[in-house]
Amino acid sequence: MTTIPPRNDLSHIPTLWGARTFGSVKVEINDRRRIADIQESFRELFPYLTIGFFTHYKNPENATPGNGVSGVRTLGQCRTIHSSGEMTVTPVMTVRDVEEVFRTRYGLHVKVFRQSGKAWLETSLTNDWTLEEQNREGELLSAMK
């Protein structure tokens, strides 16, 4: 019989901590790190996705990359949990898992957006898709425009 881990148990999320691996991006989390640096690293692996940072997240339907926290700010200026660490984001992680790890381990409210031509679409309806699926869909949608 398969047991389902409790919702706050993140051990089921397929990440590799502390090492750079092929097809993944290591995200160093500390209060001095600039948001733009993390966004740039994320876009290197997923060119049709972007990650927005928010000081709080009450209305997901109104979220856009443009109304998030400025990339010049540091993580320390926009988070509630000030622990440091490394997070490895892999293509097989779902959007939900990425957002949950940022929120629960580091107190960061993030949202993943997918490119569609020149627009950025919020991924809440497809947050169970992997980052690889989201990125591929963004590439297809952008090629049609």
N, C-alpha and C positions, 0 to 999 in steps of 0.2 A: 504494500500500500504506500502510495506517495504522500508525503506530508508537505503542506504548503507553509513556507516560513511566515512568521508574523509580518505585518506591513512595515514595521520599523526595522526589521532584519534585512539588511541590504546585501547579505552574503550571496544571494542568488544572482546578483548582477554580474555579467561577464566582463570583469575588468582585470587588468594586470597592474598591480601597484608597484611603483618605484623603479620601473625599467622602461626604456624606450624600445618598442617592438615594431616590426614591420607592419604597416597599415594601421598605425595608431598614433595618437599625439599625447605626449605627456604634458600635463598642465600642472605647473608649480603654483601652489596656493599659499600666499602670505599677504600680510597687510600692505606691503610696499609694492606689490605687483600691479601694473597698470592694466586696466580693463582692455584697452586696445591691443596689448600684447597677447592676451588670451584669445581675443577674437581673431587676430591674425594667425595664430597657430591653428586654431580650429578651421579657419578657411583654407589653410594649406592642404589639409586632408579632405575637407568637404567644401569644394569651391562653390557649390550651389546652395549652401546653408550658411546661416549666420546665427550667432548667439547674442541675444540681448540681455543686458543686466538691468535690474529694476530694484529700487530701494524697498518697495513693497509691491505686492501683486494681488490686487483685489478684483480687477476687471479684465480677465484674460481676453475677452472679445475686443477690447480696445487697445491691446498691446501692439506696438509696431517697433521695429528697430529704432526708429527716429524718436520715440518718446521714452526711451530707456535712459540709463545713466550714461553720461558722456564718457567716451573712451579715454580721456585724459585723467580721469579720476582713478584712484587706487581702490583695490578691493577693500581695504580697511575703512574706506569712507562709505561703503554701501552694504556692509554685512552685519549680521547679528551674532555670529559665532566666529571668534577670532583664533581658530586653530590653524596651524600650518600643516602642509603635507603635499603629496603628489597624487594626482589623479590621472590615470591613463584612460583616454577615451578611445574606444575601438569602434569599427564600423558595425559590429553586431549588437552594440548597445541600442536600446530603444530610446526615443526622445524622452519618454516618461522616466526611464532610468537615469539618464543624464541630468535631467532637471531635478530629480529627487536626490541624487548624490550631492549636487551643488547645494541644495537647500538644507538637507539634514546633516551633512558633515561639515559644511563650511558657512552656513547661514547666508547663502547667496541665492537670491531670487533671479533665476534665468529662464529664458524662453528661447526655444529653437525656432527659426523662421526658414522657410524654403523659398528660393527664388523662382519667380514665374515671369519671364521677360525682364521688365524693369521694376516689377513690384515684388514685395516680400510678403508671403502668405504665412499666417500663424498656423502652427501644426497641431493644434489641440484636438482636432477631429481624427488625426492620424498619429497620435502620440504613441501608439503601440507598434508603429513601423520602426525598423532599424534606421540608424543614421545612413547606412549605405542605400537603403530603399528610398529614403527621403531625398538624398543627394541625386540619385538616378532619376527620380521623378522631376526634380528641379531642373536637371539637365535637359530632359525631354520637353518640359513645359517652356523652357527658355529657348529651345531650338525652334519651337513652333511660332514664336512671336516675331 
